[in-house]
Amino acid sequence: MTEKLPERIIGLDQARISRRLGKICKCRDRKFVIDSDNRRVTCSSCGSVVDPYDALYDLAYQDERRVDQVDRLLEQRREIMNYKPHLVVIKSLEKQYRGKKMMPLCPACNEPFMLEEIYRWVNWQFNEKVMKRIEYNREN
């Protein structure tokens, strides 16, 4: 057992594996610094070395989140662009009238009527008179 190893053979005690260390960088929403000279990726917050695969995975995941967020924002923009407050009442009436199961009531006489019976419209300048009549009918 006192035999000495030849000079060309390297002893195995020079490299050891420690599997209990875990990941070095635990930062959330990491941003990375890429060192192209040393081919190393580090965390810009804590300065720890990050595995390039983990960095690539985080970037891809963040990109997916950004795409989802952009899609949601575009959908909200479409909804805002299509929102027409002056049509809210008409759309509500149309939804209730669909299928002709419900009929609107005249605000003046409380009698039901078909929308097809509407044959003329009044200018907004007469709106005050109509509102007074509707209020009077509600009170009585």
C-alpha positions in Angstrom: 0.0 0.0 0.0 2.9 2.3 0.1 3.1 2.2 -3.7 3.1 5.7 -5.2 0.9 6.5 -8.3 2.7 7.3 -11.5 3.1 11.1 -12.3 0.6 11.0 -15.2 -2.4 9.8 -13.1 -4.4 12.4 -11.3 -5.9 11.5 -7.9 -9.7 11.5 -7.6 -9.7 13.6 -4.5 -9.1 16.8 -6.5 -12.7 17.1 -7.7 -15.7 16.5 -5.5 -19.4 16.9 -6.2 -21.6 18.6 -3.7 -25.3 18.0 -4.5 -26.8 19.8 -1.5 -25.8 23.4 -2.4 -28.9 24.2 -4.4 -29.1 27.1 -6.7 -26.9 30.1 -6.0 -29.2 32.9 -7.2 -32.6 33.0 -5.5 -33.7 36.4 -6.9 -37.2 36.9 -8.3 -37.6 38.5 -11.8 -33.9 38.1 -12.5 -32.1 40.3 -15.0 -28.9 38.9 -16.4 -25.4 40.2 -17.3 -23.7 38.2 -20.0 -19.9 38.1 -19.9 -18.9 37.2 -23.5 -15.2 37.0 -22.7 -15.5 34.4 -19.9 -18.8 32.9 -21.3 -20.5 33.4 -18.0 -24.0 34.7 -17.0 -24.5 36.5 -13.8 -27.5 37.9 -12.0 -27.5 41.7 -12.1 -29.1 42.0 -8.6 -26.9 39.7 -6.5 -23.9 39.1 -8.8 -24.2 35.3 -8.5 -23.2 33.1 -11.4 -26.3 31.7 -13.1 -26.5 28.5 -15.2 -26.9 29.6 -18.8 -29.8 27.1 -19.3 -31.6 28.6 -16.3 -31.1 32.1 -17.7 -32.4 31.1 -21.1 -35.4 29.4 -19.5 -36.2 32.5 -17.4 -36.0 34.7 -20.4 -38.3 32.5 -22.4 -40.8 32.3 -19.5 -40.7 36.1 -19.1 -41.2 36.5 -22.9 -44.3 34.3 -22.7 -45.7 36.4 -19.9 -45.0 39.5 -21.9 -46.8 38.1 -24.9 -49.8 37.1 -22.8 -49.9 40.6 -21.2 -49.7 42.3 -24.7 -52.6 40.1 -25.9 -54.7 41.1 -22.8 -53.9 44.7 -23.4 -54.8 44.5 -27.1 -58.1 42.8 -26.2 -58.8 45.6 -23.7 -58.0 48.2 -26.4 -60.4 46.5 -28.8 -63.1 46.6 -26.1 -62.5 50.3 -25.5 -62.5 51.1 -29.2 -65.7 49.2 -29.6 -67.4 50.8 -26.6 -69.9 53.3 -27.6 -71.8 54.7 -24.6 -74.6 56.0 -26.7 -75.4 52.4 -27.9 -75.5 50.9 -24.4 -79.3 51.3 -24.1 -79.9 50.0 -27.7 -77.7 47.0 -27.1 -79.5 46.3 -23.8 -82.9 46.5 -25.6 -81.7 44.3 -28.4 -80.5 41.6 -25.9 -83.9 41.7 -24.1 -85.8 41.8 -27.4 -83.9 38.9 -29.1 -86.2 36.1 -29.9 -89.3 38.3 -29.4 -90.0 36.8 -26.0 -90.0 40.2 -24.3 -91.6 43.4 -25.5 -90.7 47.0 -24.5 -93.2 49.1 -22.7 -94.0 52.6 -23.8 -92.7 55.0 -21.1 -95.7 57.3 -21.5 -98.6 54.9 -21.4 -97.0 51.6 -20.1 -98.4 49.6 -23.0 -96.3 47.0 -24.8 -95.2 47.5 -28.4 -93.1 45.9 -31.0 -89.9 47.7 -32.0 -91.1 47.5 -35.7 -93.8 49.9 -34.7 -91.2 52.7 -34.2 -91.5 54.7 -37.4 -90.2 58.1 -36.5 -87.7 59.8 -34.2 -87.5 63.1 -32.3 -84.6 65.5 -32.2 -82.7 65.8 -29.0 -83.9 69.4 -28.5 -87.3 67.9 -27.4 -85.6 65.7 -24.8 -86.5 68.0 -21.9 -90.3 67.7 -22.6 -90.0 63.9 -22.9 -88.1 63.7 -19.6 -90.7 65.8 -17.8 -93.5 63.5 -19.1 -91.7 60.4 -18.1 -91.1 61.8 -14.5 -94.7 62.8 -14.3 -95.9 59.3 -15.3 -93.5 57.6 -12.7 -94.8 59.8 -9.9 -98.5 59.1 -10.7 
